[in-house]
Amino acid sequence: MTFVETLNKQLQAIKKHDIDMFMTTLHENEDIVCIEPDGKYIYSYTTFIENHISWFNDRTWDIDFEILNINETLEISITTTHFKLTETDGVYHMILSLVFKNINGKWGLIHDQNTPIKN
């Protein structure tokens, strides 16, 4: 699977709240850097997965993505994406920066940073 195919699969999995599909876009047991919108820093595969299981199980939100930029190399690829998160208490716009690494021909997420956009 190419980087762009992996990226699209991950974004589709998020949109569908599909944790099994989402996990296929990760390297199993490879720690992931995650910087959440509130600045919380996570560096753990297990914590990253647990947080996403909890988030995906919450069916009160919807999300839409717009890919702004892709910088692709043979080993590391980065994308910058705008997303609109609609929750019961409002609509939030964020910039999502994702870094994927190619290990033995498989692309997997290694870095996830969410930055709120101020109005």
C-alpha positions, 0 to 999 in steps of 0.5 A: 500500500502506498503512503497516500493509500495508507493516509486515506485509509486512516482518515476514512477509519477516523471518519467511520469510527473504525478502530480496526481499520485505523490500527492497520495504519499503525506499526504494531507496538511501535511507540507513537508521538501524539500531541493533543489539542490541549498540549498533552504529550503522549509517547506510547502505542498502548495509550494512543490506541486506548485513547482512540478506542475511547474516542471512536466509541463516542458516536456524538461527533463527526469529522471532515478532512481537507488535505493541505499538503503532502511531503512524501519520501521513500522512508518518511512522509508528512501531511498537513490536514485541516479538519472540522470536528463537529461535536454536541457542544460546537464545531472545532477547526484544527490542523492535523500534522501526521508523520508516517514511516515506511518500515519494510514496505508498510507505512505506519503512523509515528507522529500525530499532532493536533493544533486548534485554529483560533478564530 
